[in-house]
Amino acid sequence: MDNIRKISVGSGYPNGAIHYQVGQRKNILQGEYIISEIVFSYDVKSEKYGYSVFIKNEDDNSTVLWKRIVDMPVVIENDVNFE
């Protein structure tokens, strides 16, 4: 499975899309969180494939599902290592 580094959501790529990148900081509910992982996944309940964006709280080191992207145009950037 490829390691997703960045996902751009929306039909207006690159300027009209919303970008989520691993390591990006987000202020949510008066707290700062870091996007820790973006995963291609299957939702059993909706029976659809999509992308799950997880955030991490540095204070208590907890990770939670923040967003699920389904039925939207996306552009994926994988983490590339040439070594």
TIMAR-757724 format. One record per residue (C-alpha): x, y, z; residue in three letters. Coordinates in steps of 0.02 Angstrom, whole numbers, padded with zeros to 5 digits, always signed. Layout:
<atoms>
XYZALA;...
</atoms>
This chain:
<atoms>
+00000+00000+00000MET;+00065+00173-00044ASP;+00102+00297+00093ASN;-00007+00451+00060ILE;+00081+00616+00098ARG;-00049+00740+00036LYS;-00228+00739-00028ILE;-00309+00883-00123SER;-00499+00880-00122VAL;-00611+00968-00247GLY;-00628+00994-00433SER;-00529+01157-00440GLY;-00355+01083-00421TYR;-00236+01160-00373PRO;-00304+01331-00323ASN;-00485+01285-00287GLY;-00451+01124-00192ALA;-00431+01098-00005ILE;-00263+01022+00039HIS;-00227+00904+00185TYR;-00045+00856+00213GLN;+00034+00741+00341VAL;+00123+00850+00468GLY;+00010+01000+00435GLN;-00050+01090+00592ARG;-00236+01129+00613LYS;-00323+01232+00747ASN;-00480+01139+00796ILE;-00591+01185+00944LEU;-00460+01299+01023GLN;-00328+01163+01013GLY;-00186+01127+00895GLU;-00180+00960+00807TYR;-00066+00883+00677ILE;-00125+00780+00529ILE;-00041+00615+00570SER;-00099+00499+00432GLU;-00204+00491+00273ILE;-00271+00318+00231VAL;-00365+00246+00082PHE;-00504+00144+00163SER;-00669+00056+00139TYR;-00821+00104+00243ASP;-00927-00050+00276VAL;-01079+00053+00328LYS;-01089+00157+00168SER;-01007+00021+00060GLU;-00893+00151-00019LYS;-00707+00182-00036TYR;-00635+00346+00023GLY;-00495+00429+00118TYR;-00482+00446+00306SER;-00385+00591+00382VAL;-00321+00563+00559PHE;-00262+00699+00677ILE;-00149+00687+00828LYS;-00150+00788+00988ASN;+00029+00821+01044GLU;-00023+00851+01225ASP;-00087+00676+01260ASP;-00022+00588+01103ASN;-00197+00527+01055SER;-00249+00500+00873THR;-00428+00514+00808VAL;-00519+00507+00642LEU;-00551+00687+00590TRP;-00622+00680+00414LYS;-00683+00550+00292ARG;-00682+00599+00109ILE;-00801+00502-00004VAL;-00876+00541-00176ASP;-00764+00691-00205MET;-00632+00721-00338PRO;-00458+00700-00261VAL;-00276+00715-00311VAL;-00155+00607-00211ILE;+00029+00637-00178GLU;+00122+00487-00112ASN;+00272+00497+00002ASP;+00422+00465-00111VAL;+00590+00401-00049ASN;+00729+00379-00179PHE;+00848+00286-00064GLU;
</atoms>
